[in-house]
Amino acid sequence: MVVLVDAHCHLSDMKDYSPSKNVIPVASGYSHKSNLKTAEIAKRLGVPFSLGIAPQSVIGNADLDGLDSWLDFIKKGGPNAIGEIGLDYHWAKNDEDVKREELVFGKMLDLAGEMNLPVVIHGRKATPDIIDTFRMRKFSQPIMMHFFAGSVSEAKWVVEQGGFISTPPLHAKERRNAIHEVPLENLLVETDAPYVVRTPEQVRDAVSYIAEIKSLDFDAVAEQTAKNAHRFFNF
């Protein structure tokens, strides 16, 4: 049986999780507190992981005084990728929130370049500005668009950069259209557990979703998305 790879889940927020033999979870941090737990859990379980400061964790009254030390922890933590990071215009309520998100996103991209690591992008209602940021910076590290909900043209731009579109087990018209147009070699599957579905094992549903849209065999999709994850996260 093909071993599936859940390209994005939050083991730091799951109690007493133990991986099954059939699924490799990629643990993702999103704040300094979750990064501390994510690194510890991932190293104990022997699974790949990403560390980053997500946009939704730096808005409002969030204290950024420790940002330099947070970056230092990520630098020393040995992650497979920097993430999740990005911009989020759903939770940002004003210009100050957006400025804080942009500041942290920029520092995260600098760190990814310094560490020569790929990036896992959170882009809720902000994908066009994220793409503009990549273009402006001439950013060259590999890109994974986590929980992709953008347009076909945005998905194609990511693919043209050699990046990956990551699909959760949630059906949506724009997501279906993007999956239809994106080559299987540029697709990943994820659960965003425990926030979308409960466990990484439910990544099977994301594989089935792609298989149905592309009229492909489940095992073919499972095998290729696993290969894609191995290549992106280098494990």
ChimeraX attribute file (.defattr): number of C-alpha atoms within 10 A of each C-alpha:
attribute: neighborCount
match mode: 1-to-1
recipient: residues
	/A:1	8
	/A:2	14
	/A:3	14
	/A:4	27
	/A:5	28
	/A:6	31
	/A:7	33
	/A:8	29
	/A:9	27
	/A:10	24
	/A:11	27
	/A:12	23
	/A:13	15
	/A:14	14
	/A:15	8
	/A:16	9
	/A:17	13
	/A:18	10
	/A:19	15
	/A:20	11
	/A:21	10
	/A:22	13
	/A:23	18
	/A:24	20
	/A:25	30
	/A:26	24
	/A:27	29
	/A:28	31
	/A:29	29
	/A:30	24
	/A:31	22
	/A:32	21
	/A:33	12
	/A:34	19
	/A:35	27
	/A:36	17
	/A:37	18
	/A:38	27
	/A:39	25
	/A:40	14
	/A:41	18
	/A:42	20
	/A:43	14
	/A:44	9
	/A:45	12
	/A:46	12
	/A:47	16
	/A:48	23
	/A:49	30
	/A:50	30
	/A:51	33
	/A:52	30
	/A:53	28
	/A:54	26
	/A:55	29
	/A:56	22
	/A:57	18
	/A:58	21
	/A:59	21
	/A:60	15
	/A:61	8
	/A:62	11
	/A:63	10
	/A:64	13
	/A:65	8
	/A:66	10
	/A:67	14
	/A:68	10
	/A:69	11
	/A:70	19
	/A:71	18
	/A:72	12
	/A:73	16
	/A:74	24
	/A:75	16
	/A:76	8
	/A:77	17
	/A:78	16
	/A:79	24
	/A:80	21
	/A:81	26
	/A:82	30
	/A:83	31
	/A:84	26
	/A:85	29
	/A:86	29
	/A:87	26
	/A:88	23
	/A:89	17
	/A:90	11
	/A:91	16
	/A:92	19
	/A:93	11
	/A:94	11
	/A:95	9
	/A:96	12
	/A:97	21
	/A:98	19
	/A:99	14
	/A:100	18
	/A:101	24
	/A:102	19
	/A:103	13
	/A:104	21
	/A:105	23
	/A:106	15
	/A:107	16
	/A:108	24
	/A:109	23
	/A:110	14
	/A:111	19
	/A:112	22
	/A:113	16
	/A:114	10
	/A:115	16
	/A:116	14
	/A:117	23
	/A:118	23
	/A:119	30
	/A:120	29
	/A:121	26
	/A:122	24
	/A:123	26
	/A:124	19
	/A:125	15
	/A:126	15
	/A:127	23
	/A:128	13
	/A:129	13
	/A:130	19
	/A:131	16
	/A:132	11
	/A:133	17
	/A:134	15
	/A:135	11
	/A:136	9
	/A:137	12
	/A:138	9
	/A:139	16
	/A:140	15
	/A:141	18
	/A:142	19
	/A:143	23
	/A:144	29
	/A:145	24
	/A:146	27
	/A:147	25
	/A:148	23
	/A:149	23
	/A:150	20
	/A:151	16
	/A:152	18
	/A:153	11
	/A:154	16
	/A:155	24
	/A:156	19
	/A:157	13
	/A:158	20
	/A:159	19
	/A:160	11
	/A:161	13
	/A:162	15
	/A:163	22
	/A:164	29
	/A:165	28
	/A:166	27
	/A:167	30
	/A:168	29
	/A:169	21
	/A:170	14
	/A:171	11
	/A:172	9
	/A:173	10
	/A:174	14
	/A:175	22
	/A:176	19
	/A:177	15
	/A:178	21
	/A:179	24
	/A:180	16
	/A:181	14
	/A:182	18
	/A:183	14
	/A:184	20
	/A:185	16
	/A:186	23
	/A:187	24
	/A:188	31
	/A:189	32
	/A:190	30
	/A:191	31
	/A:192	26
	/A:193	23
	/A:194	16
	/A:195	12
	/A:196	15
	/A:197	18
	/A:198	13
	/A:199	20
	/A:200	28
	/A:201	21
	/A:202	18
	/A:203	28
	/A:204	21
	/A:205	17
	/A:206	23
	/A:207	28
	/A:208	20
	/A:209	22
	/A:210	25
	/A:211	19
	/A:212	15
	/A:213	12
	/A:214	17
	/A:215	11
	/A:216	13
	/A:217	13
	/A:218	16
	/A:219	16
	/A:220	14
	/A:221	26
	/A:222	25
	/A:223	16
	/A:224	18
	/A:225	25
	/A:226	23
	/A:227	15
	/A:228	21
	/A:229	24
	/A:230	14
	/A:231	10
	/A:232	23
	/A:233	21
	/A:234	12
	/A:235	10
